[in-house]
Amino acid sequence: EPKKIAEDVSDRFNYLANNKVYYYTDVKDNAGTLYIDGKKIAEDVSTRYRSFNEEEGRLYFFTDVKDGEGTLCFTTGGKPTKIADDVAVGLGFAPDGQPMSATDVSSKGRVTLNVVKGSKGVKIAEDVTNIMDVNIVDSAY
């Protein structure tokens, strides 16, 4: 029989490892309050930009998104950890599974590329203008 865990949630929800579910309430302008299994995690969380790293059990998300940038955080189901402010929204993953982010976005479209190590963003390149996903280059033509 279904078990009710919350009311008035948005239609943006998903399962994490160990059958935990994350969801949002009070959504307005693509941001809301993030919950995991009924536990409030953070407010003003973007409902559009999030990613789950199953190996680490981390849900990465952005808060306080404005003009294409926000605060990058993660949680394993408890208190969130802030990684960095002023991060360009969106998240990619390095071949080893570590999240990658872009900061210092310039008016010329250049960014600083970072990889998340532990709970910090570590700079790996500056003045980056293009990021390619090499996993999609190999095609069956």
Secondary structure, DSSP 4 states (H G I P E B T S, - for coil): ------SSEEEEEEE-GGG-EEEEEEEETTEEEEEETTEEEEEEEEEEEEEEETTTTEEEEEEEEETTEEEEEEESSSS-EEEEEEEEEEEEE-TTS-EEEEES--TTS-EEEEEEETTEEEEEEEEE-----GGGT----
